[in-house]
Amino acid sequence: MVPEARAYFESLELPADLLAGVEQLNFDGGCQVYFECCPHWDGESDQFDVHSLDDLRHLPGLKRVICADLLEPHLQDVLRSRGIELVF
């Protein structure tokens, strides 16, 4: 992980009104943000695995998660229980 990239993304503040407009998340390992953080990431390690949905409350407009097969089944269940479409 590039320390400067990690620090940048961890300190990035997104306003609530912007987060409220998020309707879709895409966990595809080919997304540019992964390579900004770790340019040599091969997509095989668990470095970017999602382990918690605690911050889901910040995305009240979320309707769809793409590449949901990358999430553990219990996390998929949480999303389904909230009426969020899962795309595999």
Backbone hydrogen bonds in HBPLUS format (Angstrom, degrees):
<---DONOR---> <-ACCEPTOR-->    atom                        ^
c    i                          cat <-CA-CA->   ^        H-A-AA   ^      H-
h    n   atom  resd res      DA  || num        DHA   H-A  angle D-A-AA Bond
n    s   type  num  typ     dist DA aas  dist angle  dist       angle   num
A0002-VAL N   A0037-CYS O   2.71 MM  35  5.50 171.8  1.71 169.9 172.8     1
A0005-ALA N   A0002-VAL O   3.05 MM   3  5.35 118.5  2.44 106.0 121.0     2
A0006-ARG N   A0002-VAL O   2.95 MM   4  6.23 164.9  1.97 163.1 168.0     3
A0007-ALA N   A0003-PRO O   2.94 MM   4  6.10 167.0  1.96 150.0 153.6     4
A0008-TYR N   A0004-GLU O   2.95 MM   4  6.08 153.8  2.02 140.7 148.3     5
A0009-PHE N   A0005-ALA O   2.98 MM   4  6.23 172.3  1.99 158.6 158.7     6
A0010-GLU N   A0006-ARG O   2.88 MM   4  5.99 158.2  1.93 154.3 161.1     7
A0011-SER N   A0007-ALA O   3.05 MM   4  6.06 143.5  2.18 140.6 148.9     8
A0012-LEU N   A0008-TYR O   3.06 MM   4  6.09 115.6  2.49 139.0 154.8     9
A0018-LEU N   A0015-PRO O   2.99 MM   3  5.37 127.5  2.27 107.5 121.1    10
A0019-LEU N   A0015-PRO O   3.03 MM   4  6.39 161.6  2.06 156.0 161.7    11
A0020-ALA N   A0016-ALA O   2.85 MM   4  5.97 150.1  1.94 147.2 155.6    12
A0021-GLY N   A0018-LEU O   3.12 MM   3  5.36 143.0  2.26 101.8 112.2    13
A0022-VAL N   A0019-LEU O   3.07 MM   3  5.38 164.2  2.10 111.2 116.3    14
A0063-LYS N   A0023-GLU O   2.82 MM  40  5.07 167.5  1.84 122.9 127.1    15
A0064-ARG N   A0023-GLU O   3.05 MM  41  6.41 144.5  2.18 150.8 161.3    16
A0025-LEU N   A0064-ARG O   3.03 MM  39  6.53 151.0  2.12 148.4 156.9    17
A0066-ILE N   A0025-LEU O   2.73 MM  41  6.10 170.1  1.74 163.1 164.8    18
A0027-PHE N   A0066-ILE O   3.06 MM  39  6.19 174.4  2.06 148.0 146.7    19
A0031-CYS N   A0028-ASP O   3.10 MM   3  5.86 164.6  2.13 128.5 128.9    20
A0034-TYR N   A0031-CYS O   3.22 MM   3  6.07 144.9  2.35 123.0 129.1    21
A0035-PHE N   A0032-GLN O   2.96 MM   3  5.36 123.1  2.29 108.9 123.0    22
A0036-GLU N   A0032-GLN O   3.02 MM   4  6.35 135.8  2.22 149.7 162.9    23
A0037-CYS N   A0033-VAL O   3.24 MM   4  6.46 148.3  2.35 142.2 148.8    24
A0038-CYS N   A0034-TYR O   2.89 MM   4  6.05 151.9  1.97 143.2 152.1    25
A0041-TRP N   A0038-CYS O   2.96 MM   3  5.41 163.4  1.99 128.9 128.4    26
A0049-ASP N   A0046-ASP O   3.12 MM   3  5.17 170.3  2.13 112.2 114.7    27
A0056-LEU N   A0053-LEU O   2.95 MM   3  5.32 164.4  1.98 120.0 122.9    28
A0058-HIS N   A0055-ASP O   2.95 MM   3  5.71 164.3  1.98 122.3 127.2    29
A0059-LEU N   A0056-LEU O   2.92 MM   3  5.43 165.3  1.94 119.4 123.6    30
A0062-LEU N   A0059-LEU O   3.17 MM   3  5.52 169.0  2.19 118.3 119.6    31
A0085-GLU N   A0063-LYS O   2.82 MM  22  6.02 155.0  1.88 150.6 143.6    32
A0065-VAL N   A0085-GLU O   2.87 MM  20  6.32 150.1  1.95 161.7 171.6    33
A0087-VAL N   A0065-VAL O   2.87 MM  22  6.04 167.0  1.89 166.2 162.8    34
A0067-CYS N   A0087-VAL O   2.91 MM  20  5.87 122.3  2.25 136.4 152.7    35
A0070-LEU N   A0067-CYS O   3.07 MM   3  5.93 169.4  2.08 123.1 126.4    36
A0068-ALA N   A0087-VAL O   3.00 MM  19  5.81 159.0  2.04 151.2 151.9    37
A0071-LEU N   A0068-ALA O   2.96 MM   3  5.41 164.8  1.98 115.7 120.5    38
A0075-LEU N   A0072-GLU O   2.95 MM   3  5.39 130.6  2.20 111.4 124.6    39
A0076-GLN N   A0072-GLU O   3.05 MM   4  6.42 153.8  2.12 152.3 160.7    40
A0077-ASP N   A0073-PRO O   2.90 MM   4  6.18 152.9  1.98 149.7 156.9    41
A0078-VAL N   A0074-HIS O   3.20 MM   4  6.44 148.2  2.31 134.2 141.4    42
A0079-LEU N   A0075-LEU O   3.13 MM   4  6.44 161.7  2.16 150.1 153.9    43
A0080-ARG N   A0076-GLN O   2.90 MM   4  6.19 164.9  1.92 155.4 159.7    44
A0081-SER N   A0077-ASP O   2.91 MM   4  6.06 157.8  1.95 147.9 153.9    45
A0082-ARG N   A0079-LEU O   3.04 MM   3  5.23 144.0  2.18 102.4 113.3    46
A0084-ILE N   A0079-LEU O   3.06 MM   5  5.31 162.2  2.09 149.3 144.5    47
A0083-GLY N   A0080-ARG O   2.84 MM   3  5.02 162.0  1.87 114.5 117.4    48
